[in-house]
Amino acid sequence: MSSIYVEVFELWAQGLTEAESAAVLKILPNTVKSRRNKIRKVVRERLGVSLPPKKRK
C-alpha cells in the first residue's frame, strides 16, 4: 500500500477523526474517507478481517 494510505492509516490508528486527519495532511475530509474505505477493502481482501466502520455520533 502506498505512503498516502499509510499516513491516513497511522492517523486513524491514533484515533483522529476524518476531519482531524484531513487537517494534518492538508487534504479534504472526503479524501480521508475515501482512503479509509480503500484501507478497509484491502485489509478485508488480504487478511479476511473487517475494520470497524466510521463511528456515528
N, CA, C and O atoms as a CHARMM CRD file, in Angstrom:
* protein
*
  228
    1    1 MET  N      0.85700  -1.16900   0.00000 PROA 1      0.00000
    2    1 MET  CA     0.00000   0.00000   0.00000 PROA 1      0.00000
    3    1 MET  C      0.90400   1.23400   0.00000 PROA 1      0.00000
    4    1 MET  O      1.91900   1.27000   0.69700 PROA 1      0.00000
    5    2 SER  N      0.53400   2.22300  -0.77200 PROA 2      0.00000
    6    2 SER  CA     1.38700   3.39700  -0.91600 PROA 2      0.00000
    7    2 SER  C      1.36100   4.27400   0.33400 PROA 2      0.00000
    8    2 SER  O      0.50500   4.13100   1.20800 PROA 2      0.00000
    9    3 SER  N      2.32100   5.17500   0.38400 PROA 3      0.00000
   10    3 SER  CA     2.50000   6.02600   1.57200 PROA 3      0.00000
   11    3 SER  C      1.28600   6.91700   1.86000 PROA 3      0.00000
   12    3 SER  O      1.05400   7.27400   3.01400 PROA 3      0.00000
   13    4 ILE  N      0.51400   7.27900   0.84000 PROA 4      0.00000
   14    4 ILE  CA    -0.65700   8.12700   1.09500 PROA 4      0.00000
   15    4 ILE  C     -1.68000   7.39700   1.95600 PROA 4      0.00000
   16    4 ILE  O     -2.38800   8.01100   2.75400 PROA 4      0.00000
   17    5 TYR  N     -1.74800   6.09900   1.78800 PROA 5      0.00000
   18    5 TYR  CA    -2.66700   5.29800   2.59500 PROA 5      0.00000
   19    5 TYR  C     -2.07900   5.00500   3.96900 PROA 5      0.00000
   20    5 TYR  O     -2.80800   4.95500   4.96000 PROA 5      0.00000
   21    6 VAL  N     -0.78600   4.81500   4.03100 PROA 6      0.00000
   22    6 VAL  CA    -0.11500   4.55500   5.31100 PROA 6      0.00000
   23    6 VAL  C     -0.28300   5.75300   6.23700 PROA 6      0.00000
   24    6 VAL  O     -0.56100   5.58100   7.42400 PROA 6      0.00000
   25    7 GLU  N     -0.11900   6.96200   5.71200 PROA 7      0.00000
   26    7 GLU  CA    -0.28700   8.17100   6.53100 PROA 7      0.00000
   27    7 GLU  C     -1.69800   8.24400   7.10600 PROA 7      0.00000
   28    7 GLU  O     -1.87700   8.54100   8.28800 PROA 7      0.00000
   29    8 VAL  N     -2.69500   7.97500   6.26900 PROA 8      0.00000
   30    8 VAL  CA    -4.08600   8.00700   6.72900 PROA 8      0.00000
   31    8 VAL  C     -4.30100   6.92700   7.78900 PROA 8      0.00000
   32    8 VAL  O     -4.93700   7.17900   8.81200 PROA 8      0.00000
   33    9 PHE  N     -3.77200   5.72300   7.54600 PROA 9      0.00000
   34    9 PHE  CA    -3.93300   4.63200   8.49900 PROA 9      0.00000
   35    9 PHE  C     -3.29000   4.95800   9.84300 PROA 9      0.00000
   36    9 PHE  O     -3.87500   4.68300  10.89100 PROA 9      0.00000
   37   10 GLU  N     -2.09800   5.53800   9.82400 PROA 10     0.00000
   38   10 GLU  CA    -1.40500   5.88200  11.07700 PROA 10     0.00000
   39   10 GLU  C     -2.21200   6.88900  11.89300 PROA 10     0.00000
   40   10 GLU  O     -2.32100   6.75200  13.11100 PROA 10     0.00000
   41   11 LEU  N     -2.77100   7.88800  11.23800 PROA 11     0.00000
   42   11 LEU  CA    -3.58400   8.88100  11.94900 PROA 11     0.00000
   43   11 LEU  C     -4.87100   8.25400  12.46300 PROA 11     0.00000
   44   11 LEU  O     -5.33700   8.58100  13.55500 PROA 11     0.00000
   45   12 TRP  N     -5.43600   7.36200  11.68000 PROA 12     0.00000
   46   12 TRP  CA    -6.64400   6.64100  12.07600 PROA 12     0.00000
   47   12 TRP  C     -6.35900   5.79500  13.30700 PROA 12     0.00000
   48   12 TRP  O     -7.16500   5.75400  14.23700 PROA 12     0.00000
   49   13 ALA  N     -5.21200   5.12000  13.31300 PROA 13     0.00000
   50   13 ALA  CA    -4.81900   4.28100  14.44700 PROA 13     0.00000
   51   13 ALA  C     -4.60400   5.11400  15.71200 PROA 13     0.00000
   52   13 ALA  O     -4.77100   4.61400  16.82400 PROA 13     0.00000
   53   14 GLN  N     -4.23500   6.37600  15.54000 PROA 14     0.00000
   54   14 GLN  CA    -4.04300   7.26800  16.67900 PROA 14     0.00000
   55   14 GLN  C     -5.37700   7.80000  17.20200 PROA 14     0.00000
   56   14 GLN  O     -5.42200   8.46100  18.23900 PROA 14     0.00000
   57   15 GLY  N     -6.44800   7.51400  16.49200 PROA 15     0.00000
   58   15 GLY  CA    -7.77700   7.93200  16.94200 PROA 15     0.00000
   59   15 GLY  C     -8.26600   9.24700  16.37300 PROA 15     0.00000
   60   15 GLY  O     -9.28200   9.77200  16.82800 PROA 15     0.00000
   61   16 LEU  N     -7.56500   9.79600  15.38300 PROA 16     0.00000
   62   16 LEU  CA    -8.00000  11.05500  14.79200 PROA 16     0.00000
   63   16 LEU  C     -9.24200  10.83800  13.93500 PROA 16     0.00000
   64   16 LEU  O     -9.40400   9.79300  13.30600 PROA 16     0.00000
   65   17 THR  N    -10.09900  11.82700  13.92300 PROA 17     0.00000
   66   17 THR  CA   -11.28600  11.78200  13.07400 PROA 17     0.00000
   67   17 THR  C    -10.87000  12.06700  11.63300 PROA 17     0.00000
   68   17 THR  O     -9.72800  12.43300  11.35500 PROA 17     0.00000
   69   18 GLU  N    -11.82200  11.89000  10.73500 PROA 18     0.00000
   70   18 GLU  CA   -11.53700  12.21100   9.33100 PROA 18     0.00000
   71   18 GLU  C    -11.16500  13.68000   9.17700 PROA 18     0.00000
   72   18 GLU  O    -10.23400  14.02100   8.44700 PROA 18     0.00000
   73   19 ALA  N    -11.89600  14.54300   9.86700 PROA 19     0.00000
   74   19 ALA  CA   -11.62500  15.98600   9.77300 PROA 19     0.00000
   75   19 ALA  C    -10.24600  16.32900  10.33700 PROA 19     0.00000
   76   19 ALA  O     -9.51200  17.12500   9.75200 PROA 19     0.00000
   77   20 GLU  N     -9.90100  15.72900  11.46700 PROA 20     0.00000
   78   20 GLU  CA    -8.58800  15.98300  12.07200 PROA 20     0.00000
   79   20 GLU  C     -7.46900  15.46600  11.17900 PROA 20     0.00000
   80   20 GLU  O     -6.45300  16.13700  10.99400 PROA 20     0.00000
   81   21 SER  N     -7.65600  14.29000  10.63500 PROA 21     0.00000
   82   21 SER  CA    -6.64900  13.72000   9.72900 PROA 21     0.00000
   83   21 SER  C     -6.48600  14.59700   8.49300 PROA 21     0.00000
   84   21 SER  O     -5.37200  14.83100   8.02400 PROA 21     0.00000
   85   22 ALA  N     -7.61300  15.07800   7.97300 PROA 22     0.00000
   86   22 ALA  CA    -7.57000  15.94500   6.79800 PROA 22     0.00000
   87   22 ALA  C     -6.77300  17.21700   7.08300 PROA 22     0.00000
   88   22 ALA  O     -6.00200  17.67300   6.23900 PROA 22     0.00000
   89   23 ALA  N     -6.96100  17.78000   8.26200 PROA 23     0.00000
   90   23 ALA  CA    -6.23500  18.99600   8.62600 PROA 23     0.00000
   91   23 ALA  C     -4.73400  18.73300   8.71300 PROA 23     0.00000
   92   23 ALA  O     -3.93200  19.53600   8.23700 PROA 23     0.00000
   93   24 VAL  N     -4.35800  17.62100   9.31300 PROA 24     0.00000
   94   24 VAL  CA    -2.94100  17.27500   9.44500 PROA 24     0.00000
   95   24 VAL  C     -2.31100  17.06500   8.06900 PROA 24     0.00000
   96   24 VAL  O     -1.20500  17.53400   7.80200 PROA 24     0.00000
   97   25 LEU  N     -3.03200  16.35200   7.19800 PROA 25     0.00000
   98   25 LEU  CA    -2.49000  16.01400   5.88200 PROA 25     0.00000
   99   25 LEU  C     -2.72800  17.09500   4.82900 PROA 25     0.00000
  100   25 LEU  O     -2.21600  17.01000   3.71300 PROA 25     0.00000
  101   26 LYS  N     -3.51100  18.11100   5.19500 PROA 26     0.00000
  102   26 LYS  CA    -3.84900  19.21000   4.28300 PROA 26     0.00000
  103   26 LYS  C     -4.55100  18.69600   3.02400 PROA 26     0.00000
  104   26 LYS  O     -4.20800  19.05600   1.89800 PROA 26     0.00000
  105   27 ILE  N     -5.55400  17.83400   3.26600 PROA 27     0.00000
  106   27 ILE  CA    -6.39600  17.31300   2.20300 PROA 27     0.00000
  107   27 ILE  C     -7.85200  17.42200   2.65700 PROA 27     0.00000
  108   27 ILE  O     -8.11900  17.75700   3.81100 PROA 27     0.00000
  109   28 LEU  N     -8.77000  17.14600   1.77400 PROA 28     0.00000
  110   28 LEU  CA   -10.18900  17.22400   2.10500 PROA 28     0.00000
  111   28 LEU  C    -10.62500  16.03000   2.95500 PROA 28     0.00000
  112   28 LEU  O    -10.10500  14.92600   2.79000 PROA 28     0.00000
  113   29 PRO  N    -11.57900  16.25000   3.86600 PROA 29     0.00000
  114   29 PRO  CA   -12.09100  15.13900   4.66700 PROA 29     0.00000
  115   29 PRO  C    -12.65300  13.99300   3.81300 PROA 29     0.00000
  116   29 PRO  O    -12.52500  12.82500   4.18400 PROA 29     0.00000
  117   30 ASN  N    -13.26900  14.32000   2.68400 PROA 30     0.00000
  118   30 ASN  CA   -13.77900  13.26800   1.80800 PROA 30     0.00000
  119   30 ASN  C    -12.65700  12.41400   1.22900 PROA 30     0.00000
  120   30 ASN  O    -12.85800  11.23100   0.95500 PROA 30     0.00000
  121   31 THR  N    -11.48500  13.00100   1.04200 PROA 31     0.00000
  122   31 THR  CA   -10.33600  12.23800   0.56900 PROA 31     0.00000
  123   31 THR  C     -9.88800  11.25800   1.64300 PROA 31     0.00000
  124   31 THR  O     -9.55500  10.11200   1.34000 PROA 31     0.00000
  125   32 VAL  N     -9.87800  11.70100   2.89300 PROA 32     0.00000
  126   32 VAL  CA    -9.53800  10.81400   4.00600 PROA 32     0.00000
  127   32 VAL  C    -10.55100   9.67700   4.07000 PROA 32     0.00000
  128   32 VAL  O    -10.17800   8.51500   4.23100 PROA 32     0.00000
  129   33 LYS  N    -11.81900  10.01200   3.94500 PROA 33     0.00000
  130   33 LYS  CA   -12.87400   8.99900   3.98800 PROA 33     0.00000
  131   33 LYS  C    -12.67300   7.96700   2.88300 PROA 33     0.00000
  132   33 LYS  O    -12.77700   6.76400   3.12500 PROA 33     0.00000
  133   34 SER  N    -12.38900   8.42900   1.69500 PROA 34     0.00000
  134   34 SER  CA   -12.16400   7.54000   0.56100 PROA 34     0.00000
  135   34 SER  C    -10.97100   6.61300   0.80700 PROA 34     0.00000
  136   34 SER  O    -11.02400   5.41900   0.51300 PROA 34     0.00000
  137   35 ARG  N     -9.90400   7.18100   1.34600 PROA 35     0.00000
  138   35 ARG  CA    -8.70700   6.37400   1.61500 PROA 35     0.00000
  139   35 ARG  C     -8.95200   5.36500   2.72200 PROA 35     0.00000
  140   35 ARG  O     -8.43900   4.24800   2.66100 PROA 35     0.00000
  141   36 ARG  N     -9.73200   5.74000   3.73700 PROA 36     0.00000
  142   36 ARG  CA   -10.07000   4.78500   4.79800 PROA 36     0.00000
  143   36 ARG  C    -10.89300   3.62800   4.23700 PROA 36     0.00000
  144   36 ARG  O    -10.69800   2.47300   4.61700 PROA 36     0.00000
  145   37 ASN  N    -11.81000   3.94900   3.33100 PROA 37     0.00000
  146   37 ASN  CA   -12.60700   2.89900   2.71000 PROA 37     0.00000
  147   37 ASN  C    -11.73300   1.94700   1.90200 PROA 37     0.00000
  148   37 ASN  O    -11.94800   0.73500   1.91500 PROA 37     0.00000
  149   38 LYS  N    -10.75300   2.49600   1.20300 PROA 38     0.00000
  150   38 LYS  CA    -9.81400   1.66800   0.43700 PROA 38     0.00000
  151   38 LYS  C     -8.99900   0.78800   1.38300 PROA 38     0.00000
  152   38 LYS  O     -8.77300  -0.38600   1.09100 PROA 38     0.00000
  153   39 ILE  N     -8.55900   1.34000   2.50600 PROA 39     0.00000
  154   39 ILE  CA    -7.79900   0.57700   3.50000 PROA 39     0.00000
  155   39 ILE  C     -8.65700  -0.57700   4.02200 PROA 39     0.00000
  156   39 ILE  O     -8.17900  -1.70700   4.11800 PROA 39     0.00000
  157   40 ARG  N     -9.91300  -0.30300   4.35700 PROA 40     0.00000
  158   40 ARG  CA   -10.83000  -1.35500   4.82400 PROA 40     0.00000
  159   40 ARG  C    -10.93600  -2.48000   3.79400 PROA 40     0.00000
  160   40 ARG  O    -10.87900  -3.66100   4.13600 PROA 40     0.00000
  161   41 LYS  N    -11.09100  -2.09200   2.54000 PROA 41     0.00000
  162   41 LYS  CA   -11.24000  -3.07200   1.46300 PROA 41     0.00000
  163   41 LYS  C     -9.99400  -3.94100   1.33600 PROA 41     0.00000
  164   41 LYS  O    -10.09800  -5.16300   1.23300 PROA 41     0.00000
  165   42 VAL  N     -8.82600  -3.32500   1.34200 PROA 42     0.00000
  166   42 VAL  CA    -7.57600  -4.07100   1.20300 PROA 42     0.00000
  167   42 VAL  C     -7.37300  -5.01400   2.38800 PROA 42     0.00000
  168   42 VAL  O     -6.99300  -6.17000   2.20500 PROA 42     0.00000
  169   43 VAL  N     -7.62200  -4.52900   3.58500 PROA 43     0.00000
  170   43 VAL  CA    -7.46300  -5.37100   4.77700 PROA 43     0.00000
  171   43 VAL  C     -8.42900  -6.54800   4.71600 PROA 43     0.00000
  172   43 VAL  O     -8.04900  -7.68300   5.00600 PROA 43     0.00000
  173   44 ARG  N     -9.66000  -6.28200   4.34500 PROA 44     0.00000
  174   44 ARG  CA   -10.67300  -7.34300   4.25200 PROA 44     0.00000
  175   44 ARG  C    -10.26200  -8.38300   3.20500 PROA 44     0.00000
  176   44 ARG  O    -10.37600  -9.58400   3.45100 PROA 44     0.00000
  177   45 GLU  N     -9.78700  -7.93200   2.04000 PROA 45     0.00000
  178   45 GLU  CA    -9.41000  -8.84300   0.96300 PROA 45     0.00000
  179   45 GLU  C     -8.15400  -9.64000   1.29400 PROA 45     0.00000
  180   45 GLU  O     -8.10100 -10.84400   1.04400 PROA 45     0.00000
  181   46 ARG  N     -7.16200  -8.99000   1.84500 PROA 46     0.00000
  182   46 ARG  CA    -5.87600  -9.66000   2.07900 PROA 46     0.00000
  183   46 ARG  C     -5.81500 -10.44000   3.37900 PROA 46     0.00000
  184   46 ARG  O     -5.15700 -11.47800   3.44800 PROA 46     0.00000
  185   47 LEU  N     -6.49300  -9.95200   4.41100 PROA 47     0.00000
  186   47 LEU  CA    -6.40000 -10.58600   5.72400 PROA 47     0.00000
  187   47 LEU  C     -7.69300 -11.27300   6.15700 PROA 47     0.00000
  188   47 LEU  O     -7.69800 -12.05800   7.10500 PROA 47     0.00000
  189   48 GLY  N     -8.76800 -10.97900   5.47000 PROA 48     0.00000
  190   48 GLY  CA   -10.04600 -11.55100   5.85100 PROA 48     0.00000
  191   48 GLY  C    -10.57400 -11.00200   7.16400 PROA 48     0.00000
  192   48 GLY  O    -11.34500 -11.66000   7.86200 PROA 48     0.00000
  193   49 VAL  N    -10.14800  -9.78300   7.49300 PROA 49     0.00000
  194   49 VAL  CA   -10.54300  -9.13000   8.74600 PROA 49     0.00000
  195   49 VAL  C    -11.25700  -7.83300   8.40000 PROA 49     0.00000
  196   49 VAL  O    -10.84200  -7.10500   7.49900 PROA 49     0.00000
  197   50 SER  N    -12.33000  -7.55200   9.12200 PROA 50     0.00000
  198   50 SER  CA   -13.05400  -6.29700   8.90600 PROA 50     0.00000
  199   50 SER  C    -12.62200  -5.25600   9.92800 PROA 50     0.00000
  200   50 SER  O    -12.56100  -5.53300  11.12600 PROA 50     0.00000
  201   51 LEU  N    -12.32400  -4.06100   9.44200 PROA 51     0.00000
  202   51 LEU  CA   -12.02400  -2.94200  10.32400 PROA 51     0.00000
  203   51 LEU  C    -13.33300  -2.26000  10.67300 PROA 51     0.00000
  204   51 LEU  O    -14.28200  -2.30800   9.89000 PROA 51     0.00000
  205   52 PRO  N    -13.40200  -1.62200  11.84000 PROA 52     0.00000
  206   52 PRO  CA   -14.65500  -1.00800  12.25500 PROA 52     0.00000
  207   52 PRO  C    -15.06800   0.12300  11.32100 PROA 52     0.00000
  208   52 PRO  O    -14.22000   0.87000  10.83300 PROA 52     0.00000
  209   53 PRO  N    -16.37300   0.25300  11.07200 PROA 53     0.00000
  210   53 PRO  CA   -16.84400   1.36800  10.26200 PROA 53     0.00000
  211   53 PRO  C    -16.73800   2.67200  11.02400 PROA 53     0.00000
  212   53 PRO  O    -16.43500   2.68400  12.21700 PROA 53     0.00000
  213   54 LYS  N    -16.98600   3.75100  10.33900 PROA 54     0.00000
  214   54 LYS  CA   -16.95500   5.06900  10.96100 PROA 54     0.00000
  215   54 LYS  C    -17.96500   5.11900  12.09600 PROA 54     0.00000
  216   54 LYS  O    -19.10200   4.67200  11.95200 PROA 54     0.00000
  217   55 LYS  N    -17.53600   5.66900  13.22800 PROA 55     0.00000
  218   55 LYS  CA   -18.43300   5.80200  14.38100 PROA 55     0.00000
  219   55 LYS  C    -19.47100   6.87100  14.10300 PROA 55     0.00000
  220   55 LYS  O    -19.14700   7.94100  13.58800 PROA 55     0.00000
  221   56 ARG  N    -20.70000   6.58800  14.43900 PROA 56     0.00000
  222   56 ARG  CA   -21.79500   7.54600  14.29000 PROA 56     0.00000
  223   56 ARG  C    -21.95500   8.31800  15.58100 PROA 56     0.00000
  224   56 ARG  O    -21.87300   7.74200  16.66600 PROA 56     0.00000
  225   57 LYS  N    -22.18300   9.61000  15.47700 PROA 57     0.00000
  226   57 LYS  CA   -22.34800  10.43800  16.67000 PROA 57     0.00000
  227   57 LYS  C    -23.79000  10.76600  16.88200 PROA 57     0.00000
  228   57 LYS  O    -24.13100  11.45800  17.84100 PROA 57     0.00000
